[in-house]
């Protein structure tokens, strides 16, 4: 995958991640380029976005609300965690389904 496509796809994934502002600024693009240069697979970054989002959304009832994520860099430690982990693809598939169900419930579908 070429740099431009990698950055574009990563930024789009970030913008669609629940809990973010949905905006991407120059600093997000620079960080995405750094991840490309470090040869971090896009799937790792997407799984990190998913994992962090799940952790934020699947909190106990009554937990105080969390601040909106304003930077892609927020996910740096989770990207590192996913790179070092032995979590299976099945686990990330489970998280995707779980978050889709939450989204469906919240949107009243």
N, C-alpha and C positions, 0 to 999 in steps of 0.2 A: 504494500500500500504506500502510495506517495505521501509526502509530508502534508500537502494541502488537504487531501482527503482525510487523513488521520485527524488533523486538527479540526476540520469541519465536523466530522462524526463525533469526536470527543466533546466539542462545544455543544452540539445538539443534544447529546446524551446528558450533559451537565444541565443545560437549560430546562430539560424535561424532568429532571430529578425532583421529586417532591421535597419541599423544605427549602429549596433555593429561591432566589428572586426571579429566576427565569431569564435573567440578563447575563450577558457575557461582555466583559470589557477587555481592553488591551492586555491587562495582566493575566486574564484567563487564557488568552491566545498564546501569550509568552510561555506560560506554564505548560500548556498543551504541547507547544513546540519542544520544550525541554524534555517532556515525557517521550516524545517521538525520538529525540536525539539519544535518550537513554535506552532506547529500544524496548520500552515497556509495551507489551502487547495491549491493543485496544480492549481486548476481552478482559484483561486484568483490571483496567481502569473502570470499565463498565460494571464489573462485578463489585468493585470497591464502592462505586456510587450506589449500587443496589444494597450492599451490606450496610453501609452507613445510613441510608434512607430507612431501611427496615428497622435498624436499631432505634432510630428516632421516632418512627411511627408505632412500633410495637412496644409501647411503654405502658406501665400500669395505669389503670383508670385513676383519674384524679391527680396524676403527675403534673407539675406545672408546665406550661407551654415552653417550648424552646425557641430561641431566637432564629430568625431566618438566616440561612447560609448565604453569605454575600461574596464568597470567593471559591473558585475551584481548588485553591490551595488547602482549603479546609479538609479535603479528602486525602492529603498527602500521607498521613499516618495509616489510613485504612488501605491505601494503595500498597504501601510497604507491607502491611499485615497480610493482605491477600497474596502478595508475591511470595511470602514466606510460608504460607499456610498449606495445609493438605486438604482443604475443603474441596469436596467433589462438585462436579458440574451439577449433579442432582440436587445438591443443597441450594445452589443458586437458582435452579429451576423452581424449587419449592418456594424460595423467597419471592420470585417473580409472581408465582400464582397467588401467594398470600397477599402481596401488595395489590395485585389486580383485584382480588376479592374485596379488599378494604376500599379501594377506589370505587368499585362498583356500588358498595354499600353507601359510601359517602355521597355519591352522585345520585342516589335514589333509583338506580336501574335494577 
